[in-house]
Amino acid sequence: MIKITGFDKLTKTLEQAQRALKEVDGELGTVSFDPQDPASIEAAILSVETMIDERLGPYKTNPVIAPLIEGMKEQYRQGILERAAEARLRDGDEVDGD
């Protein structure tokens, strides 16, 4: 007979991952920033990272969730930077178009 072990740990890991994903289902939160102010942009990024840490921090040692946390932070960071750049371009076009 062959004995296979490790399923208890895997089951626990997957159950934790499922709970963690429920934590971020829906709206994470809201941030605002001044696209002309780098400090404001950075503060918005840090605010989103804090929101993610507050929701998913208890699961940061979970091998399924840990990469998800970092991926979410990077995704939101890029989104904020892109929106700021778009706003600056739009504001620049409005000034040039006067």
Phi and psi restraints in degrees (range 20) as a CNS / XPLOR table:
assign (resid 1 and name C) (resid 2 and name N)
       (resid 2 and name CA) (resid 2 and name C) 1.0 -104.0 20.0 2
assign (resid 2 and name N) (resid 2 and name CA)
       (resid 2 and name C) (resid 3 and name N) 1.0 130.7 20.0 2
assign (resid 2 and name C) (resid 3 and name N)
       (resid 3 and name CA) (resid 3 and name C) 1.0 -104.2 20.0 2
assign (resid 3 and name N) (resid 3 and name CA)
       (resid 3 and name C) (resid 4 and name N) 1.0 124.2 20.0 2
assign (resid 3 and name C) (resid 4 and name N)
       (resid 4 and name CA) (resid 4 and name C) 1.0 -106.6 20.0 2
assign (resid 4 and name N) (resid 4 and name CA)
       (resid 4 and name C) (resid 5 and name N) 1.0 127.6 20.0 2
assign (resid 4 and name C) (resid 5 and name N)
       (resid 5 and name CA) (resid 5 and name C) 1.0 -120.5 20.0 2
assign (resid 5 and name N) (resid 5 and name CA)
       (resid 5 and name C) (resid 6 and name N) 1.0 168.9 20.0 2
assign (resid 5 and name C) (resid 6 and name N)
       (resid 6 and name CA) (resid 6 and name C) 1.0 104.2 20.0 2
assign (resid 6 and name N) (resid 6 and name CA)
       (resid 6 and name C) (resid 7 and name N) 1.0 -9.8 20.0 2
assign (resid 6 and name C) (resid 7 and name N)
       (resid 7 and name CA) (resid 7 and name C) 1.0 -67.4 20.0 2
assign (resid 7 and name N) (resid 7 and name CA)
       (resid 7 and name C) (resid 8 and name N) 1.0 -32.3 20.0 2
assign (resid 7 and name C) (resid 8 and name N)
       (resid 8 and name CA) (resid 8 and name C) 1.0 -61.7 20.0 2
assign (resid 8 and name N) (resid 8 and name CA)
       (resid 8 and name C) (resid 9 and name N) 1.0 -43.6 20.0 2
assign (resid 8 and name C) (resid 9 and name N)
       (resid 9 and name CA) (resid 9 and name C) 1.0 -67.3 20.0 2
assign (resid 9 and name N) (resid 9 and name CA)
       (resid 9 and name C) (resid 10 and name N) 1.0 -43.1 20.0 2
assign (resid 9 and name C) (resid 10 and name N)
       (resid 10 and name CA) (resid 10 and name C) 1.0 -62.5 20.0 2
assign (resid 10 and name N) (resid 10 and name CA)
       (resid 10 and name C) (resid 11 and name N) 1.0 -43.6 20.0 2
assign (resid 10 and name C) (resid 11 and name N)
       (resid 11 and name CA) (resid 11 and name C) 1.0 -60.6 20.0 2
assign (resid 11 and name N) (resid 11 and name CA)
       (resid 11 and name C) (resid 12 and name N) 1.0 -43.9 20.0 2
assign (resid 11 and name C) (resid 12 and name N)
       (resid 12 and name CA) (resid 12 and name C) 1.0 -63.3 20.0 2
assign (resid 12 and name N) (resid 12 and name CA)
       (resid 12 and name C) (resid 13 and name N) 1.0 -43.2 20.0 2
assign (resid 12 and name C) (resid 13 and name N)
       (resid 13 and name CA) (resid 13 and name C) 1.0 -60.3 20.0 2
assign (resid 13 and name N) (resid 13 and name CA)
       (resid 13 and name C) (resid 14 and name N) 1.0 -45.4 20.0 2
assign (resid 13 and name C) (resid 14 and name N)
       (resid 14 and name CA) (resid 14 and name C) 1.0 -69.5 20.0 2
assign (resid 14 and name N) (resid 14 and name CA)
       (resid 14 and name C) (resid 15 and name N) 1.0 -36.2 20.0 2
assign (resid 14 and name C) (resid 15 and name N)
       (resid 15 and name CA) (resid 15 and name C) 1.0 -64.9 20.0 2
assign (resid 15 and name N) (resid 15 and name CA)
       (resid 15 and name C) (resid 16 and name N) 1.0 -41.3 20.0 2
assign (resid 15 and name C) (resid 16 and name N)
       (resid 16 and name CA) (resid 16 and name C) 1.0 -63.1 20.0 2
assign (resid 16 and name N) (resid 16 and name CA)
       (resid 16 and name C) (resid 17 and name N) 1.0 -42.7 20.0 2
assign (resid 16 and name C) (resid 17 and name N)
       (resid 17 and name CA) (resid 17 and name C) 1.0 -61.8 20.0 2
assign (resid 17 and name N) (resid 17 and name CA)
       (resid 17 and name C) (resid 18 and name N) 1.0 -40.8 20.0 2
assign (resid 17 and name C) (resid 18 and name N)
       (resid 18 and name CA) (resid 18 and name C) 1.0 -63.1 20.0 2
assign (resid 18 and name N) (resid 18 and name CA)
       (resid 18 and name C) (resid 19 and name N) 1.0 -43.4 20.0 2
assign (resid 18 and name C) (resid 19 and name N)
       (resid 19 and name CA) (resid 19 and name C) 1.0 -63.3 20.0 2
assign (resid 19 and name N) (resid 19 and name CA)
       (resid 19 and name C) (resid 20 and name N) 1.0 -41.5 20.0 2
assign (resid 19 and name C) (resid 20 and name N)
       (resid 20 and name CA) (resid 20 and name C) 1.0 -63.3 20.0 2
assign (resid 20 and name N) (resid 20 and name CA)
       (resid 20 and name C) (resid 21 and name N) 1.0 -42.2 20.0 2
assign (resid 20 and name C) (resid 21 and name N)
       (resid 21 and name CA) (resid 21 and name C) 1.0 -64.9 20.0 2
assign (resid 21 and name N) (resid 21 and name CA)
       (resid 21 and name C) (resid 22 and name N) 1.0 -33.1 20.0 2
assign (resid 21 and name C) (resid 22 and name N)
       (resid 22 and name CA) (resid 22 and name C) 1.0 -65.9 20.0 2
assign (resid 22 and name N) (resid 22 and name CA)
       (resid 22 and name C) (resid 23 and name N) 1.0 -30.6 20.0 2
assign (resid 22 and name C) (resid 23 and name N)
       (resid 23 and name CA) (resid 23 and name C) 1.0 -63.9 20.0 2
assign (resid 23 and name N) (resid 23 and name CA)
       (resid 23 and name C) (resid 24 and name N) 1.0 -30.6 20.0 2
assign (resid 23 and name C) (resid 24 and name N)
       (resid 24 and name CA) (resid 24 and name C) 1.0 -107.2 20.0 2
assign (resid 24 and name N) (resid 24 and name CA)
       (resid 24 and name C) (resid 25 and name N) 1.0 10.7 20.0 2
assign (resid 24 and name C) (resid 25 and name N)
       (resid 25 and name CA) (resid 25 and name C) 1.0 -75.8 20.0 2
assign (resid 25 and name N) (resid 25 and name CA)
       (resid 25 and name C) (resid 26 and name N) 1.0 127.0 20.0 2
assign (resid 25 and name C) (resid 26 and name N)
       (resid 26 and name CA) (resid 26 and name C) 1.0 98.1 20.0 2
assign (resid 26 and name N) (resid 26 and name CA)
       (resid 26 and name C) (resid 27 and name N) 1.0 -155.7 20.0 2
assign (resid 26 and name C) (resid 27 and name N)
       (resid 27 and name CA) (resid 27 and name C) 1.0 -78.7 20.0 2
assign (resid 27 and name N) (resid 27 and name CA)
       (resid 27 and name C) (resid 28 and name N) 1.0 131.4 20.0 2
assign (resid 27 and name C) (resid 28 and name N)
       (resid 28 and name CA) (resid 28 and name C) 1.0 -81.8 20.0 2
assign (resid 28 and name N) (resid 28 and name CA)
       (resid 28 and name C) (resid 29 and name N) 1.0 -39.6 20.0 2
assign (resid 28 and name C) (resid 29 and name N)
       (resid 29 and name CA) (resid 29 and name C) 1.0 160.4 20.0 2
assign (resid 29 and name N) (resid 29 and name CA)
       (resid 29 and name C) (resid 30 and name N) 1.0 -174.7 20.0 2
assign (resid 29 and name C) (resid 30 and name N)
       (resid 30 and name CA) (resid 30 and name C) 1.0 -129.8 20.0 2
assign (resid 30 and name N) (resid 30 and name CA)
       (resid 30 and name C) (resid 31 and name N) 1.0 137.4 20.0 2
assign (resid 30 and name C) (resid 31 and name N)
       (resid 31 and name CA) (resid 31 and name C) 1.0 -131.2 20.0 2
assign (resid 31 and name N) (resid 31 and name CA)
       (resid 31 and name C) (resid 32 and name N) 1.0 152.3 20.0 2
assign (resid 31 and name C) (resid 32 and name N)
       (resid 32 and name CA) (resid 32 and name C) 1.0 -132.2 20.0 2
assign (resid 32 and name N) (resid 32 and name CA)
       (resid 32 and name C) (resid 33 and name N) 1.0 156.6 20.0 2
assign (resid 32 and name C) (resid 33 and name N)
       (resid 33 and name CA) (resid 33 and name C) 1.0 -159.0 20.0 2
assign (resid 33 and name N) (resid 33 and name CA)
       (resid 33 and name C) (resid 34 and name N) 1.0 160.3 20.0 2
assign (resid 33 and name C) (resid 34 and name N)
       (resid 34 and name CA) (resid 34 and name C) 1.0 -92.9 20.0 2
assign (resid 34 and name N) (resid 34 and name CA)
       (resid 34 and name C) (resid 35 and name N) 1.0 113.5 20.0 2
assign (resid 34 and name C) (resid 35 and name N)
       (resid 35 and name CA) (resid 35 and name C) 1.0 -64.7 20.0 2
assign (resid 35 and name N) (resid 35 and name CA)
       (resid 35 and name C) (resid 36 and name N) 1.0 -13.6 20.0 2
assign (resid 35 and name C) (resid 36 and name N)
       (resid 36 and name CA) (resid 36 and name C) 1.0 -90.2 20.0 2
assign (resid 36 and name N) (resid 36 and name CA)
       (resid 36 and name C) (resid 37 and name N) 1.0 -9.3 20.0 2
assign (resid 36 and name C) (resid 37 and name N)
       (resid 37 and name CA) (resid 37 and name C) 1.0 -114.8 20.0 2
assign (resid 37 and name N) (resid 37 and name CA)
       (resid 37 and name C) (resid 38 and name N) 1.0 106.3 20.0 2
assign (resid 37 and name C) (resid 38 and name N)
       (resid 38 and name CA) (resid 38 and name C) 1.0 -55.9 20.0 2
assign (resid 38 and name N) (resid 38 and name CA)
       (resid 38 and name C) (resid 39 and name N) 1.0 -34.8 20.0 2
assign (resid 38 and name C) (resid 39 and name N)
       (resid 39 and name CA) (resid 39 and name C) 1.0 -66.8 20.0 2
assign (resid 39 and name N) (resid 39 and name CA)
       (resid 39 and name C) (resid 40 and name N) 1.0 -37.5 20.0 2
assign (resid 39 and name C) (resid 40 and name N)
       (resid 40 and name CA) (resid 40 and name C) 1.0 -67.1 20.0 2
assign (resid 40 and name N) (resid 40 and name CA)
       (resid 40 and name C) (resid 41 and name N) 1.0 -40.2 20.0 2
assign (resid 40 and name C) (resid 41 and name N)
       (resid 41 and name CA) (resid 41 and name C) 1.0 -63.1 20.0 2
assign (resid 41 and name N) (resid 41 and name CA)
       (resid 41 and name C) (resid 42 and name N) 1.0 -46.2 20.0 2
assign (resid 41 and name C) (resid 42 and name N)
       (resid 42 and name CA) (resid 42 and name C) 1.0 -62.8 20.0 2
assign (resid 42 and name N) (resid 42 and name CA)
       (resid 42 and name C) (resid 43 and name N) 1.0 -40.5 20.0 2
assign (resid 42 and name C) (resid 43 and name N)
       (resid 43 and name CA) (resid 43 and name C) 1.0 -62.8 20.0 2
assign (resid 43 and name N) (resid 43 and name CA)
       (resid 43 and name C) (resid 44 and name N) 1.0 -37.9 20.0 2
assign (resid 43 and name C) (resid 44 and name N)
       (resid 44 and name CA) (resid 44 and name C) 1.0 -65.4 20.0 2
assign (resid 44 and name N) (resid 44 and name CA)
       (resid 44 and name C) (resid 45 and name N) 1.0 -42.0 20.0 2
assign (resid 44 and name C) (resid 45 and name N)
       (resid 45 and name CA) (resid 45 and name C) 1.0 -62.2 20.0 2
assign (resid 45 and name N) (resid 45 and name CA)
       (resid 45 and name C) (resid 46 and name N) 1.0 -46.0 20.0 2
assign (resid 45 and name C) (resid 46 and name N)
       (resid 46 and name CA) (resid 46 and name C) 1.0 -64.2 20.0 2
assign (resid 46 and name N) (resid 46 and name CA)
       (resid 46 and name C) (resid 47 and name N) 1.0 -35.5 20.0 2
assign (resid 46 and name C) (resid 47 and name N)
       (resid 47 and name CA) (resid 47 and name C) 1.0 -63.6 20.0 2
assign (resid 47 and name N) (resid 47 and name CA)
       (resid 47 and name C) (resid 48 and name N) 1.0 -44.2 20.0 2
assign (resid 47 and name C) (resid 48 and name N)
       (resid 48 and name CA) (resid 48 and name C) 1.0 -65.4 20.0 2
assign (resid 48 and name N) (resid 48 and name CA)
       (resid 48 and name C) (resid 49 and name N) 1.0 -41.6 20.0 2
assign (resid 48 and name C) (resid 49 and name N)
       (resid 49 and name CA) (resid 49 and name C) 1.0 -61.4 20.0 2
assign (resid 49 and name N) (resid 49 and name CA)
       (resid 49 and name C) (resid 50 and name N) 1.0 -38.4 20.0 2
assign (resid 49 and name C) (resid 50 and name N)
       (resid 50 and name CA) (resid 50 and name C) 1.0 -64.6 20.0 2
assign (resid 50 and name N) (resid 50 and name CA)
       (resid 50 and name C) (resid 51 and name N) 1.0 -42.4 20.0 2
assign (resid 50 and name C) (resid 51 and name N)
       (resid 51 and name CA) (resid 51 and name C) 1.0 -59.2 20.0 2
assign (resid 51 and name N) (resid 51 and name CA)
       (resid 51 and name C) (resid 52 and name N) 1.0 -43.4 20.0 2
assign (resid 51 and name C) (resid 52 and name N)
       (resid 52 and name CA) (resid 52 and name C) 1.0 -64.5 20.0 2
assign (resid 52 and name N) (resid 52 and name CA)
       (resid 52 and name C) (resid 53 and name N) 1.0 -45.9 20.0 2
assign (resid 52 and name C) (resid 53 and name N)
       (resid 53 and name CA) (resid 53 and name C) 1.0 -62.0 20.0 2
assign (resid 53 and name N) (resid 53 and name CA)
       (resid 53 and name C) (resid 54 and name N) 1.0 -38.5 20.0 2
assign (resid 53 and name C) (resid 54 and name N)
       (resid 54 and name CA) (resid 54 and name C) 1.0 -65.0 20.0 2
assign (resid 54 and name N) (resid 54 and name CA)
       (resid 54 and name C) (resid 55 and name N) 1.0 -38.6 20.0 2
assign (resid 54 and name C) (resid 55 and name N)
       (resid 55 and name CA) (resid 55 and name C) 1.0 -79.7 20.0 2
assign (resid 55 and name N) (resid 55 and name CA)
       (resid 55 and name C) (resid 56 and name N) 1.0 -41.0 20.0 2
assign (resid 55 and name C) (resid 56 and name N)
       (resid 56 and name CA) (resid 56 and name C) 1.0 -109.0 20.0 2
assign (resid 56 and name N) (resid 56 and name CA)
       (resid 56 and name C) (resid 57 and name N) 1.0 -4.9 20.0 2
assign (resid 56 and name C) (resid 57 and name N)
       (resid 57 and name CA) (resid 57 and name C) 1.0 -51.6 20.0 2
assign (resid 57 and name N) (resid 57 and name CA)
       (resid 57 and name C) (resid 58 and name N) 1.0 -42.0 20.0 2
assign (resid 57 and name C) (resid 58 and name N)
       (resid 58 and name CA) (resid 58 and name C) 1.0 -62.0 20.0 2
assign (resid 58 and name N) (resid 58 and name CA)
       (resid 58 and name C) (resid 59 and name N) 1.0 -14.7 20.0 2
assign (resid 58 and name C) (resid 59 and name N)
       (resid 59 and name CA) (resid 59 and name C) 1.0 -110.4 20.0 2
assign (resid 59 and name N) (resid 59 and name CA)
       (resid 59 and name C) (resid 60 and name N) 1.0 11.5 20.0 2
assign (resid 59 and name C) (resid 60 and name N)
       (resid 60 and name CA) (resid 60 and name C) 1.0 -63.9 20.0 2
assign (resid 60 and name N) (resid 60 and name CA)
       (resid 60 and name C) (resid 61 and name N) 1.0 -18.6 20.0 2
assign (resid 60 and name C) (resid 61 and name N)
       (resid 61 and name CA) (resid 61 and name C) 1.0 -90.9 20.0 2
assign (resid 61 and name N) (resid 61 and name CA)
       (resid 61 and name C) (resid 62 and name N) 1.0 -4.9 20.0 2
assign (resid 61 and name C) (resid 62 and name N)
       (resid 62 and name CA) (resid 62 and name C) 1.0 -72.9 20.0 2
assign (resid 62 and name N) (resid 62 and name CA)
       (resid 62 and name C) (resid 63 and name N) 1.0 125.4 20.0 2
assign (resid 62 and name C) (resid 63 and name N)
       (resid 63 and name CA) (resid 63 and name C) 1.0 -65.9 20.0 2
assign (resid 63 and name N) (resid 63 and name CA)
       (resid 63 and name C) (resid 64 and name N) 1.0 -17.5 20.0 2
assign (resid 63 and name C) (resid 64 and name N)
       (resid 64 and name CA) (resid 64 and name C) 1.0 -85.2 20.0 2
assign (resid 64 and name N) (resid 64 and name CA)
       (resid 64 and name C) (resid 65 and name N) 1.0 -39.6 20.0 2
assign (resid 64 and name C) (resid 65 and name N)
       (resid 65 and name CA) (resid 65 and name C) 1.0 -84.3 20.0 2
assign (resid 65 and name N) (resid 65 and name CA)
       (resid 65 and name C) (resid 66 and name N) 1.0 -34.4 20.0 2
assign (resid 65 and name C) (resid 66 and name N)
       (resid 66 and name CA) (resid 66 and name C) 1.0 -52.7 20.0 2
assign (resid 66 and name N) (resid 66 and name CA)
       (resid 66 and name C) (resid 67 and name N) 1.0 -48.9 20.0 2
assign (resid 66 and name C) (resid 67 and name N)
       (resid 67 and name CA) (resid 67 and name C) 1.0 -67.3 20.0 2
assign (resid 67 and name N) (resid 67 and name CA)
       (resid 67 and name C) (resid 68 and name N) 1.0 -30.3 20.0 2
assign (resid 67 and name C) (resid 68 and name N)
       (resid 68 and name CA) (resid 68 and name C) 1.0 -64.1 20.0 2
assign (resid 68 and name N) (resid 68 and name CA)
       (resid 68 and name C) (resid 69 and name N) 1.0 -41.2 20.0 2
assign (resid 68 and name C) (resid 69 and name N)
       (resid 69 and name CA) (resid 69 and name C) 1.0 -58.6 20.0 2
assign (resid 69 and name N) (resid 69 and name CA)
       (resid 69 and name C) (resid 70 and name N) 1.0 -50.7 20.0 2
assign (resid 69 and name C) (resid 70 and name N)
       (resid 70 and name CA) (resid 70 and name C) 1.0 -65.3 20.0 2
assign (resid 70 and name N) (resid 70 and name CA)
       (resid 70 and name C) (resid 71 and name N) 1.0 -38.5 20.0 2
assign (resid 70 and name C) (resid 71 and name N)
       (resid 71 and name CA) (resid 71 and name C) 1.0 -63.8 20.0 2
assign (resid 71 and name N) (resid 71 and name CA)
       (resid 71 and name C) (resid 72 and name N) 1.0 -41.8 20.0 2
assign (resid 71 and name C) (resid 72 and name N)
       (resid 72 and name CA) (resid 72 and name C) 1.0 -64.2 20.0 2
assign (resid 72 and name N) (resid 72 and name CA)
       (resid 72 and name C) (resid 73 and name N) 1.0 -43.2 20.0 2
assign (resid 72 and name C) (resid 73 and name N)
       (resid 73 and name CA) (resid 73 and name C) 1.0 -59.9 20.0 2
assign (resid 73 and name N) (resid 73 and name CA)
       (resid 73 and name C) (resid 74 and name N) 1.0 -44.6 20.0 2
assign (resid 73 and name C) (resid 74 and name N)
       (resid 74 and name CA) (resid 74 and name C) 1.0 -66.8 20.0 2
assign (resid 74 and name N) (resid 74 and name CA)
       (resid 74 and name C) (resid 75 and name N) 1.0 -40.6 20.0 2
assign (resid 74 and name C) (resid 75 and name N)
       (resid 75 and name CA) (resid 75 and name C) 1.0 -62.7 20.0 2
assign (resid 75 and name N) (resid 75 and name CA)
       (resid 75 and name C) (resid 76 and name N) 1.0 -46.5 20.0 2
assign (resid 75 and name C) (resid 76 and name N)
       (resid 76 and name CA) (resid 76 and name C) 1.0 -67.4 20.0 2
assign (resid 76 and name N) (resid 76 and name CA)
       (resid 76 and name C) (resid 77 and name N) 1.0 -37.8 20.0 2
assign (resid 76 and name C) (resid 77 and name N)
       (resid 77 and name CA) (resid 77 and name C) 1.0 -59.2 20.0 2
assign (resid 77 and name N) (resid 77 and name CA)
       (resid 77 and name C) (resid 78 and name N) 1.0 -49.3 20.0 2
assign (resid 77 and name C) (resid 78 and name N)
       (resid 78 and name CA) (resid 78 and name C) 1.0 -62.3 20.0 2
assign (resid 78 and name N) (resid 78 and name CA)
       (resid 78 and name C) (resid 79 and name N) 1.0 -39.4 20.0 2
assign (resid 78 and name C) (resid 79 and name N)
       (resid 79 and name CA) (resid 79 and name C) 1.0 -62.1 20.0 2
assign (resid 79 and name N) (resid 79 and name CA)
       (resid 79 and name C) (resid 80 and name N) 1.0 -42.8 20.0 2
assign (resid 79 and name C) (resid 80 and name N)
       (resid 80 and name CA) (resid 80 and name C) 1.0 -65.2 20.0 2
assign (resid 80 and name N) (resid 80 and name CA)
       (resid 80 and name C) (resid 81 and name N) 1.0 -44.8 20.0 2
assign (resid 80 and name C) (resid 81 and name N)
       (resid 81 and name CA) (resid 81 and name C) 1.0 -62.3 20.0 2
assign (resid 81 and name N) (resid 81 and name CA)
       (resid 81 and name C) (resid 82 and name N) 1.0 -40.5 20.0 2
assign (resid 81 and name C) (resid 82 and name N)
       (resid 82 and name CA) (resid 82 and name C) 1.0 -65.9 20.0 2
assign (resid 82 and name N) (resid 82 and name CA)
       (resid 82 and name C) (resid 83 and name N) 1.0 -43.5 20.0 2
assign (resid 82 and name C) (resid 83 and name N)
       (resid 83 and name CA) (resid 83 and name C) 1.0 -64.4 20.0 2
assign (resid 83 and name N) (resid 83 and name CA)
       (resid 83 and name C) (resid 84 and name N) 1.0 -38.7 20.0 2
assign (resid 83 and name C) (resid 84 and name N)
       (resid 84 and name CA) (resid 84 and name C) 1.0 -64.4 20.0 2
assign (resid 84 and name N) (resid 84 and name CA)
       (resid 84 and name C) (resid 85 and name N) 1.0 -43.9 20.0 2
assign (resid 84 and name C) (resid 85 and name N)
       (resid 85 and name CA) (resid 85 and name C) 1.0 -63.6 20.0 2
assign (resid 85 and name N) (resid 85 and name CA)
       (resid 85 and name C) (resid 86 and name N) 1.0 -42.9 20.0 2
assign (resid 85 and name C) (resid 86 and name N)
       (resid 86 and name CA) (resid 86 and name C) 1.0 -62.1 20.0 2
assign (resid 86 and name N) (resid 86 and name CA)
       (resid 86 and name C) (resid 87 and name N) 1.0 -41.9 20.0 2
assign (resid 86 and name C) (resid 87 and name N)
       (resid 87 and name CA) (resid 87 and name C) 1.0 -64.5 20.0 2
assign (resid 87 and name N) (resid 87 and name CA)
       (resid 87 and name C) (resid 88 and name N) 1.0 -40.8 20.0 2
assign (resid 87 and name C) (resid 88 and name N)
       (resid 88 and name CA) (resid 88 and name C) 1.0 -64.9 20.0 2
assign (resid 88 and name N) (resid 88 and name CA)
       (resid 88 and name C) (resid 89 and name N) 1.0 -40.8 20.0 2
assign (resid 88 and name C) (resid 89 and name N)
       (resid 89 and name CA) (resid 89 and name C) 1.0 -64.2 20.0 2
assign (resid 89 and name N) (resid 89 and name CA)
       (resid 89 and name C) (resid 90 and name N) 1.0 -44.7 20.0 2
assign (resid 89 and name C) (resid 90 and name N)
       (resid 90 and name CA) (resid 90 and name C) 1.0 -62.4 20.0 2
assign (resid 90 and name N) (resid 90 and name CA)
       (resid 90 and name C) (resid 91 and name N) 1.0 -44.4 20.0 2
assign (resid 90 and name C) (resid 91 and name N)
       (resid 91 and name CA) (resid 91 and name C) 1.0 -64.1 20.0 2
assign (resid 91 and name N) (resid 91 and name CA)
       (resid 91 and name C) (resid 92 and name N) 1.0 -37.6 20.0 2
assign (resid 91 and name C) (resid 92 and name N)
       (resid 92 and name CA) (resid 92 and name C) 1.0 -66.2 20.0 2
assign (resid 92 and name N) (resid 92 and name CA)
       (resid 92 and name C) (resid 93 and name N) 1.0 -39.0 20.0 2
assign (resid 92 and name C) (resid 93 and name N)
       (resid 93 and name CA) (resid 93 and name C) 1.0 -65.7 20.0 2
assign (resid 93 and name N) (resid 93 and name CA)
       (resid 93 and name C) (resid 94 and name N) 1.0 -38.0 20.0 2
assign (resid 93 and name C) (resid 94 and name N)
       (resid 94 and name CA) (resid 94 and name C) 1.0 -66.4 20.0 2
assign (resid 94 and name N) (resid 94 and name CA)
       (resid 94 and name C) (resid 95 and name N) 1.0 -38.1 20.0 2
assign (resid 94 and name C) (resid 95 and name N)
       (resid 95 and name CA) (resid 95 and name C) 1.0 -68.6 20.0 2
assign (resid 95 and name N) (resid 95 and name CA)
       (resid 95 and name C) (resid 96 and name N) 1.0 -44.3 20.0 2
assign (resid 95 and name C) (resid 96 and name N)
       (resid 96 and name CA) (resid 96 and name C) 1.0 -68.0 20.0 2
assign (resid 96 and name N) (resid 96 and name CA)
       (resid 96 and name C) (resid 97 and name N) 1.0 -28.9 20.0 2
assign (resid 96 and name C) (resid 97 and name N)
       (resid 97 and name CA) (resid 97 and name C) 1.0 -85.0 20.0 2
assign (resid 97 and name N) (resid 97 and name CA)
       (resid 97 and name C) (resid 98 and name N) 1.0 -1.6 20.0 2
